[in-house]
């Protein structure tokens, strides 16, 4: 599931369907009960030099297992910036990070200045690191470094589409996480994140929260609104995926094959623009020539990896494909991947890999990224079925080469402790969805499924734009104006609408 957190590291998914119970989880006693006082928060200054002034941090205790609310506790890192205009303050705006694996503390530090300006004192701004992330309680799997590279955590098939190595690695990773992750790793679920948010609400002394949820965080926000509808005020879901409870994470990344196809023409037009000539980054004379150039180069690197500036980490076809996937998130990243493509074509050049591809992820980051999507729903494990799915997807979507439907560690994971939450139209009509038309990570057709699930609870603002993350990021100005007006005044489009300026 982002550019404000570390880049989305969701694993590849299968196209197979799994039969599962899809009723919402039953309320958990005591810790989930509304109207009770939450734990006290002890705030301390934590603003960084040059960062968001007035930022404070605290630690929120939450039950490891909500079935035993008085049992073992773990801690969440939380942060806030108080309204600078108390007379204008109307409540608390919660920033829900993406990922899984995104840090809300970091997101608030990064996006906070623009958000504080837009809100003009209407809210205290609050965010948190979910379980397993940043300053919150963490868990690891003791994975081998070779298994923690982004191109191995995401199951890119072999050069000929073979997935035997992916299957062996996936089983090895799942077994390591089962041995070493323990109850803490098993607690990393979307429904627990929603429960943690409600505990934070009570600790803040708020009857209701407003929210800006991003990417995977939109699913967290939708689950919270489903379970705690009376405690939602003005709710923004920015860049949503398909909430199908039978698939959840499998569906999100399976959809990115189409998302990459939808978004690639924006990159091709940029890379063929004569303006790139003076920058030394023009890849082709015509946009139509960029795609075959990229595919041919990736295929060549499959056969003949090229040494890079990082010792022991060559530029392979799959690293180039992953670099493209990352760059499609924002126009501001196009130059990085264009430069890498040029270096890969130059026999005398030593490609400089992006930081996200130059080395293994820290063990705890890798664990947190996998655990939530694996714990939320059962994934299929049939190697022959995945092999067939990969072959078909490679033919339909060569940019992603079968990765989005490949086998992952989730196929060998322990069974989920509870079923995922079904998102429905039951609840107040107080949700604004905002979505770029050409989003590579949460493509538009998936957001339409979220929109249908929410029914009259939501309105959808479609932005004729490309990139992942719309508000205060990759969307047009009209989108920012509409979201800001909704959060600060309550004005929301009367019906689904679109804008492009």
C-alpha positions as CSV (number, residue, x, y, z in Angstrom):
1,X,0.0,0.0,0.0
2,X,3.5,5.7,-0.3
3,X,5.6,8.6,-1.0
4,X,5.3,10.1,2.5
5,X,6.0,6.9,4.3
6,X,8.6,4.5,2.8
7,X,7.5,3.4,-0.7
8,X,4.6,1.0,-0.6
9,X,6.0,-2.5,0.0
10,X,2.8,-4.6,-0.3
11,X,3.5,-8.0,-1.6
12,X,2.4,-9.5,-4.9
13,X,-1.1,-11.1,-5.0
14,X,-2.8,-14.0,-6.6
15,X,-5.8,-13.8,-8.9
16,X,-7.4,-16.9,-7.4
17,X,-10.5,-16.4,-5.2
18,X,-10.6,-17.8,-1.6
19,X,-13.9,-18.7,0.0
20,X,-14.2,-16.9,3.3
21,X,-16.7,-15.6,5.8
22,X,-17.1,-11.9,5.2
23,X,-19.2,-10.7,8.2
24,X,-17.8,-7.9,10.3
25,X,-15.9,-8.9,13.4
26,X,-17.9,-8.8,16.6
27,X,-17.2,-5.9,18.9
28,X,-14.6,-6.7,21.6
29,X,-15.6,-6.1,25.2
30,X,-14.3,-3.3,27.4
31,X,-11.4,-1.9,25.3
32,X,-13.8,-1.4,22.3
33,X,-16.7,0.0,24.4
34,X,-17.5,3.6,23.3
35,X,-17.7,6.5,25.8
36,X,-15.1,5.2,28.3
37,X,-12.1,7.2,29.2
38,X,-8.9,6.2,27.5
39,X,-5.4,6.1,29.0
40,X,-3.7,9.4,29.8
41,X,-1.2,10.7,27.2
42,X,2.0,12.4,28.4
43,X,3.1,14.8,25.7
44,X,6.6,16.0,25.2
45,X,8.1,18.3,22.5
46,X,9.5,16.5,19.6
47,X,9.8,19.0,16.8
48,X,12.9,18.5,14.7
49,X,15.1,21.4,13.4
50,X,13.5,22.8,10.3
51,X,10.5,20.6,10.9
52,X,7.0,21.3,12.1
53,X,7.0,23.7,15.0
54,X,5.1,22.8,18.0
55,X,5.0,19.1,17.3
56,X,4.6,16.9,20.3
57,X,4.9,13.1,20.9
58,X,3.5,10.6,23.3
59,X,3.1,6.9,23.7
60,X,-0.3,5.2,23.8
61,X,-0.6,1.8,25.5
62,X,-2.9,-0.6,23.7
63,X,-3.8,-4.3,24.4
64,X,-1.7,-6.8,22.5
65,X,-4.9,-8.8,22.2
66,X,-8.3,-7.0,22.5
67,X,-9.9,-10.2,23.7
68,X,-7.8,-9.7,26.8
69,X,-7.9,-5.9,27.3
70,X,-6.3,-6.0,30.7
71,X,-3.6,-8.4,29.6
72,X,-0.2,-7.6,28.0
73,X,0.1,-4.1,26.5
74,X,2.2,-2.7,23.7
75,X,2.9,0.9,22.8
76,X,2.1,3.2,19.9
77,X,4.0,6.3,19.0
78,X,1.6,9.1,18.6
79,X,2.1,12.8,17.6
80,X,0.1,16.0,17.4
81,X,0.3,19.6,16.5
82,X,-2.2,21.8,18.3
83,X,-4.3,24.3,16.6
84,X,-2.7,27.7,16.6
85,X,-6.2,29.4,16.8
86,X,-8.1,27.9,19.7
87,X,-11.1,30.0,18.9
88,X,-11.3,28.4,15.5
89,X,-10.7,24.9,16.6
90,X,-13.5,22.4,15.9
91,X,-11.8,19.1,16.8
92,X,-9.1,16.7,16.0
93,X,-8.0,15.6,12.4
94,X,-6.4,12.2,12.4
95,X,-3.9,11.5,9.6
96,X,-4.0,7.8,8.8
97,X,-0.8,6.7,7.0
98,X,-0.5,4.2,4.1
99,X,1.7,1.2,3.5
100,X,1.2,-1.1,5.3
101,X,4.4,0.0,7.0
102,X,4.0,3.8,6.7
103,X,4.8,6.0,9.6
104,X,2.1,8.5,10.6
105,X,4.6,10.4,12.8
106,X,6.9,10.9,9.7
107,X,3.9,11.7,7.5
108,X,2.7,14.5,9.8
109,X,6.2,15.9,10.0
110,X,6.4,15.9,6.2
111,X,2.8,17.0,5.3
112,X,2.1,18.9,8.4
113,X,3.1,22.4,7.3
114,X,0.9,22.3,4.2
115,X,-1.9,20.6,6.2
116,X,-1.7,23.2,9.0
117,X,-1.9,26.0,6.5
118,X,-4.9,24.5,4.8
119,X,-6.8,23.8,8.0
120,X,-6.2,27.4,9.3
121,X,-6.5,26.3,13.0
122,X,-9.7,24.2,12.6
123,X,-8.1,21.1,14.1
124,X,-5.4,19.7,16.3
125,X,-3.5,17.5,13.8
126,X,-2.8,14.0,15.2
127,X,-1.2,10.9,13.7
128,X,0.5,7.7,14.9
129,X,2.8,4.9,13.9
130,X,0.8,1.7,13.6
131,X,1.8,-1.5,15.3
132,X,5.2,-2.7,14.0
133,X,6.2,0.7,12.5
134,X,8.6,3.4,13.5
135,X,8.5,4.2,17.2
136,X,5.7,1.8,18.0
137,X,6.2,-1.8,19.4
138,X,7.9,-3.8,16.7
139,X,8.6,-7.4,15.7
140,X,11.0,-9.2,13.4
141,X,11.3,-12.4,11.5
142,X,15.1,-12.8,11.5
143,X,15.1,-13.0,7.7
144,X,18.2,-13.5,5.7
145,X,19.3,-10.2,4.1
146,X,18.9,-11.7,0.6
147,X,15.2,-12.2,1.4
148,X,14.7,-8.6,2.5
149,X,15.4,-6.8,-0.8
150,X,12.4,-5.0,-2.3
151,X,12.6,-7.2,-5.4
152,X,12.5,-10.4,-3.4
153,X,9.8,-9.3,-0.9
154,X,7.8,-8.4,-3.9
155,X,7.7,-11.7,-5.9
156,X,9.1,-10.7,-9.3
157,X,9.2,-13.9,-11.4
158,X,12.4,-15.2,-13.0
159,X,13.4,-14.0,-16.5
160,X,11.3,-16.6,-18.2
161,X,8.4,-16.3,-15.8
162,X,9.4,-19.2,-13.6
163,X,8.2,-19.0,-10.0
164,X,9.9,-21.9,-8.3
165,X,12.4,-19.6,-6.6
166,X,9.6,-17.4,-5.5
167,X,7.7,-20.3,-4.0
168,X,10.7,-21.6,-2.0
169,X,11.5,-18.1,-0.7
170,X,7.9,-17.4,0.2
171,X,7.7,-20.6,2.3
172,X,11.1,-19.8,3.9
173,X,10.0,-16.3,4.9
174,X,6.6,-17.4,6.3
175,X,8.2,-20.1,8.4
176,X,10.8,-17.6,9.8
177,X,8.0,-15.2,10.7
178,X,6.1,-18.0,12.4
179,X,9.1,-19.0,14.4
180,X,10.3,-15.5,15.4
181,X,7.4,-13.0,15.1
182,X,5.3,-14.3,18.0
183,X,2.1,-12.8,19.2
184,X,3.2,-9.3,18.5
185,X,3.6,-10.0,14.8
186,X,0.3,-11.8,14.7
187,X,-1.4,-8.7,16.2
188,X,-0.6,-6.6,13.1
189,X,-4.0,-6.5,11.5
190,X,-6.2,-3.8,10.0
191,X,-9.0,-4.4,12.4
192,X,-6.6,-4.0,15.3
193,X,-5.4,-0.8,13.8
194,X,-9.0,0.4,13.8
195,X,-9.4,-0.6,17.4
196,X,-6.1,1.2,18.2
197,X,-7.5,4.4,16.6
198,X,-10.6,4.3,18.7
199,X,-8.4,3.9,21.8
200,X,-6.5,6.9,20.7
201,X,-9.7,8.8,20.2
202,X,-10.7,8.1,23.8
203,X,-7.3,9.0,25.1
204,X,-7.6,12.4,23.3
205,X,-11.0,12.9,25.0
206,X,-12.8,13.3,21.6
207,X,-16.3,12.0,21.0
208,X,-15.7,12.2,17.2
209,X,-12.6,12.3,15.0
210,X,-12.2,13.7,11.5
211,X,-9.7,12.0,9.3
212,X,-7.5,12.2,6.2
213,X,-6.6,8.6,5.2
214,X,-4.1,7.9,2.5
215,X,-3.6,4.8,0.3
216,X,-3.8,1.6,2.4
217,X,-4.9,3.9,5.2
218,X,-8.2,4.4,3.3
219,X,-9.0,0.8,4.0
220,X,-8.1,1.4,7.7
221,X,-10.3,4.5,7.7
222,X,-13.2,2.6,6.0
223,X,-13.0,-0.2,8.6
224,X,-13.0,2.3,11.4
225,X,-16.0,4.0,9.9
226,X,-17.7,0.6,9.6
227,X,-17.0,-0.4,13.2
228,X,-17.4,3.0,14.9
229,X,-19.7,5.1,12.7
230,X,-20.9,7.3,15.6
231,X,-17.3,8.5,16.2
232,X,-16.6,9.8,12.7
233,X,-17.0,13.4,11.8
234,X,-15.6,14.5,8.4
235,X,-13.9,11.6,6.7
236,X,-11.6,11.8,3.7
237,X,-10.4,8.7,1.8
238,X,-7.5,9.7,-0.5
239,X,-6.5,7.0,-3.1
240,X,-8.7,4.0,-2.2
241,X,-8.4,0.4,-3.2
242,X,-11.0,-2.4,-3.7
243,X,-12.3,-3.4,-0.2
244,X,-13.5,-6.9,-1.3
245,X,-13.2,-8.8,2.0
246,X,-12.5,-12.1,0.2
247,X,-9.2,-10.7,-1.1
248,X,-8.2,-7.4,0.6
249,X,-4.4,-7.2,0.1
250,X,-4.4,-9.7,-2.7
251,X,-6.7,-7.6,-4.7
252,X,-4.9,-4.3,-4.1
253,X,-1.7,-5.5,-5.6
254,X,-3.2,-7.6,-8.3
255,X,-4.8,-4.4,-9.5
256,X,-1.5,-2.7,-9.9
257,X,-0.8,-4.4,-13.2
258,X,-3.7,-2.4,-14.7
259,X,-2.6,0.6,-12.7
260,X,0.8,0.6,-14.2
261,X,-0.7,0.4,-17.7
262,X,-3.0,3.3,-17.0
263,X,-0.2,5.5,-15.7
264,X,2.7,4.6,-18.0
265,X,1.5,6.9,-20.9
266,X,2.1,9.9,-18.6
267,X,5.7,8.9,-18.1
268,X,6.1,8.1,-21.9
269,X,4.8,11.6,-22.8
270,X,7.2,13.2,-20.3
271,X,10.2,11.1,-21.5
272,X,9.6,12.0,-25.2
273,X,9.0,15.7,-24.6
274,X,11.5,17.9,-26.4
275,X,11.9,19.7,-23.1
276,X,13.8,16.7,-21.8
277,X,16.5,17.3,-24.4
278,X,18.1,20.1,-22.5
279,X,18.0,18.0,-19.3
280,X,19.7,15.1,-21.0
281,X,16.7,12.8,-20.1
282,X,14.9,12.4,-23.4
283,X,14.4,8.7,-24.0
284,X,12.6,8.7,-27.4
285,X,11.3,11.0,-30.1
286,X,7.7,9.8,-29.7
287,X,5.8,8.7,-26.6
288,X,4.8,5.4,-28.4
289,X,8.5,4.5,-28.6
290,X,9.1,4.6,-24.8
291,X,7.2,1.5,-23.9
292,X,9.0,-0.9,-26.3
293,X,12.3,0.7,-25.4
294,X,11.7,0.0,-21.7
295,X,10.5,-3.6,-22.2
296,X,13.4,-4.5,-24.5
297,X,15.9,-3.0,-21.9
298,X,14.3,-4.9,-19.0
299,X,14.5,-8.1,-21.0
300,X,18.1,-7.5,-21.8
301,X,18.9,-7.0,-18.1
302,X,17.1,-10.2,-17.3
303,X,19.6,-12.0,-19.5
304,X,22.6,-9.8,-18.7
305,X,22.4,-7.9,-15.4
306,X,24.6,-4.8,-15.3
307,X,26.9,-3.9,-12.4
308,X,25.8,-0.9,-10.4
309,X,27.4,1.6,-8.1
310,X,26.3,-0.6,-5.2
311,X,28.7,-3.5,-4.8
312,X,27.1,-6.9,-5.1
313,X,23.7,-5.4,-6.2
314,X,23.4,-5.5,-10.0
315,X,20.8,-3.7,-12.0
316,X,18.5,-6.6,-13.1
317,X,15.4,-6.4,-15.3
318,X,13.3,-6.8,-12.1
319,X,15.1,-3.9,-10.4
320,X,14.5,-1.7,-13.4
321,X,10.8,-2.7,-13.3
322,X,10.6,-2.0,-9.6
323,X,12.2,1.4,-10.1
324,X,9.6,2.2,-12.7
325,X,6.8,1.1,-10.4
326,X,8.1,3.4,-7.7
327,X,8.5,6.3,-10.1
328,X,5.0,6.1,-11.4
329,X,3.7,7.3,-8.1
330,X,4.6,10.9,-8.8
331,X,5.7,13.1,-11.8
332,X,8.5,14.3,-9.6
333,X,10.1,10.8,-9.7
334,X,10.2,10.5,-13.5
335,X,13.7,12.0,-13.8
336,X,15.1,9.4,-11.5
337,X,13.9,6.4,-13.5
338,X,14.7,8.1,-16.8
339,X,18.3,8.6,-15.7
340,X,18.5,5.0,-14.6
341,X,17.2,3.8,-18.0
342,X,19.9,5.9,-19.7
343,X,22.6,4.6,-17.5
344,X,21.5,1.0,-18.2
345,X,21.8,1.7,-21.9
346,X,25.2,3.2,-21.7
347,X,28.0,0.5,-21.8
348,X,30.4,2.8,-20.0
349,X,28.0,3.9,-17.2
350,X,27.6,2.5,-13.8
351,X,23.9,2.8,-12.9
352,X,23.1,4.4,-9.6
353,X,20.3,2.5,-7.9
354,X,17.6,4.3,-5.9
355,X,18.0,3.9,-2.2
356,X,15.0,1.7,-2.0
357,X,16.7,-0.8,-4.4
358,X,20.3,-0.6,-3.2
359,X,20.1,-2.8,-0.2
360,X,17.9,-5.0,2.0
361,X,15.2,-3.5,4.2
362,X,15.6,-3.7,7.9
363,X,14.2,-6.9,9.2
364,X,11.4,-5.3,11.3
365,X,10.3,-3.1,8.3
366,X,10.0,-6.2,6.1
367,X,8.0,-8.0,8.8
368,X,5.6,-5.2,9.4
369,X,5.0,-4.8,5.7
370,X,4.1,-8.5,5.2
371,X,2.3,-9.1,8.5
372,X,-0.8,-6.9,8.0
373,X,-1.7,-8.1,4.6
374,X,-1.0,-11.7,5.5
375,X,-2.9,-11.6,8.8
376,X,-6.0,-9.9,7.3
377,X,-7.2,-12.8,5.0
378,X,-6.2,-16.2,3.9
379,X,-4.2,-16.3,0.7
380,X,-3.9,-19.3,-1.7
381,X,-0.7,-21.3,-2.0
382,X,-1.0,-23.5,-5.1
383,X,2.2,-23.2,-7.1
384,X,0.6,-24.5,-10.3
385,X,-2.3,-22.0,-10.0
386,X,0.1,-19.2,-9.5
387,X,2.3,-20.3,-12.4
388,X,-0.7,-20.2,-14.7
389,X,-1.8,-16.8,-13.3
390,X,1.7,-15.3,-13.8
391,X,1.9,-16.6,-17.4
392,X,-1.4,-14.9,-18.3
393,X,-0.6,-11.7,-16.5
394,X,2.8,-11.4,-18.1
395,X,1.1,-11.6,-21.5
396,X,-1.5,-9.0,-20.6
397,X,0.6,-6.6,-18.6
398,X,4.3,-6.9,-19.6
399,X,5.3,-3.8,-17.6
400,X,4.8,-5.7,-14.3
401,X,5.9,-9.1,-15.7
402,X,3.5,-11.2,-13.6
403,X,4.6,-9.9,-10.2
404,X,1.2,-8.7,-9.0
405,X,-0.3,-12.2,-9.2
406,X,2.7,-14.2,-8.1
407,X,2.9,-16.4,-5.0
408,X,4.0,-14.7,-1.7
409,X,4.7,-15.6,1.9
410,X,1.1,-14.9,2.7
411,X,0.2,-18.2,0.9
412,X,2.1,-20.1,3.7
413,X,1.1,-17.9,6.6
414,X,-0.9,-18.9,9.6
415,X,-4.7,-18.7,9.2
416,X,-6.2,-15.3,10.1
417,X,-7.4,-14.9,13.7
418,X,-10.7,-13.2,12.5
419,X,-12.4,-12.4,9.2
420,X,-12.0,-9.1,7.5
421,X,-14.6,-6.4,7.8
422,X,-17.1,-5.9,5.0
423,X,-17.5,-2.3,4.1
424,X,-21.2,-1.4,3.6
425,X,-23.5,1.6,3.2
426,X,-24.6,1.5,6.8
427,X,-23.6,4.7,8.6
428,X,-23.7,8.5,8.3
429,X,-23.1,10.2,5.0
430,X,-19.9,12.0,5.9
431,X,-17.2,10.6,3.6
432,X,-15.4,12.3,0.8
433,X,-13.4,10.1,-1.5
434,X,-10.7,11.8,-3.7
435,X,-9.0,9.8,-6.5
436,X,-6.7,10.4,-9.4
437,X,-7.9,8.9,-12.6
438,X,-4.5,7.3,-13.4
439,X,-3.3,6.0,-10.0
440,X,-0.7,3.2,-10.4
441,X,-1.0,1.8,-6.9
442,X,-4.7,2.1,-6.2
443,X,-6.2,2.2,-9.7
444,X,-9.4,4.0,-10.4
445,X,-11.6,0.9,-11.0
446,X,-10.7,-0.4,-7.5
447,X,-11.7,3.0,-6.0
448,X,-15.1,2.7,-7.8
449,X,-15.6,-0.6,-5.9
450,X,-15.0,1.2,-2.6
451,X,-17.4,3.9,-3.7
452,X,-20.1,1.3,-4.5
453,X,-19.6,-0.4,-1.1
454,X,-20.1,2.9,0.8
455,X,-23.3,3.8,-1.1
456,X,-24.8,7.1,0.0
457,X,-22.3,7.4,2.8
458,X,-19.8,8.8,0.3
459,X,-19.2,11.2,-2.5
460,X,-16.4,10.7,-5.0
461,X,-14.2,13.5,-6.4
462,X,-12.4,12.2,-9.5
463,X,-9.3,14.1,-10.5
464,X,-8.2,14.0,-14.1
465,X,-4.6,13.5,-13.1
466,X,-1.9,10.8,-12.6
467,X,0.0,9.6,-9.6
468,X,-0.6,8.0,-6.2
469,X,-2.0,10.3,-3.5
470,X,-4.1,13.3,-4.4
471,X,-4.6,15.8,-1.6
472,X,-1.6,18.1,-1.1
473,X,0.4,15.9,-3.4
474,X,-0.2,14.8,-7.0
475,X,-3.7,16.1,-7.5
476,X,-4.8,19.3,-9.2
477,X,-5.6,22.5,-7.3
478,X,-9.3,22.0,-7.6
479,X,-9.0,18.8,-5.6
480,X,-7.1,20.5,-2.8
481,X,-9.8,23.2,-2.7
482,X,-12.6,20.7,-2.4
483,X,-11.0,18.6,0.3
484,X,-10.0,21.6,2.3
485,X,-13.5,23.1,2.1
486,X,-15.0,19.8,3.3
487,X,-12.7,19.5,6.3
488,X,-13.0,23.1,7.3
489,X,-16.6,24.0,6.5
490,X,-18.4,20.7,6.0
491,X,-19.2,21.6,2.3
492,X,-19.2,18.4,0.2
493,X,-20.2,17.9,-3.4
494,X,-23.9,17.0,-3.6
495,X,-23.1,14.2,-6.0
496,X,-20.0,12.5,-7.4
497,X,-18.0,15.0,-9.5
498,X,-14.7,15.5,-11.3
499,X,-12.2,18.3,-11.8
500,X,-9.0,18.8,-13.8
501,X,-7.5,22.3,-13.2
